[in-house]
């Protein structure tokens, strides 16, 4: 009897093996795409996707895209600054500050990271340090950005009068700045 059981098991295994997946032939590939359809062979850059999501107000999704960009490009100043900006928009000020400081360690001339760090410092009530950070951003930008100038003006007003309650108090926002970079700006109410 054991020999018959073994033979039956062997036959069953051979039969099941013949039922496995078969390679698709040319006749089963499906329809061809419409003419003019681009064939995407490379994944889209995570930073670019993240910048678009930030512009659309999808900060959590942007953070994920930036993390994917970090896995592709490494922890560059641009990637760290983008991660910091997304965390800032999500209200994670501690994480944003750490990431922006790391971005500045990687590239001390990266103006958006300086500006964004200044915004974090303003949001946490460290007006004196924010003023110095905005001054650095303004100097590196050669005074070309009206937004950085307005952020600096607000920081100066806050350090001059800590009880300042001007019209533009704490209304900072991100703005895209070429090549998918963002600046945090002060805007009128």
C-alpha angles and dihedrals in degrees: 000000000000089000092054091049091051092047092049091049091049092050091048091051092049091049092049091047090057090056094062124118117294124213113257115250124220091265093061100050097100133233123327117249117261116275114275095027108142116233109226110207100163128058116250114256110269092221093055091049090048092051090052091049091049089052088051092051094248097132099163091051090045090054090054091048091050090051089053088050089051090054090052100041105022128236099318123163091255093051094046091047091050091050090049092050092051091049090049091054089049090053094248095135098166093053091043092053093049093049094046092049089051089049089054091049087056095045119010092187097058102119099193091056091051091049094046091049088052090054091051090051091049091050090052093048098250094131098161094055090042089054092054091047092050090048089055091048091048092049093047090048090049090232094291096126117080089192094059090046090054092048089050091048090053091049091050090050090050093051092046093050115014088192090058111145102177127160095265099049115152098341100130122151142177120258127187114246115192124291090036095295121141134212125198108231140186112238133189117259 
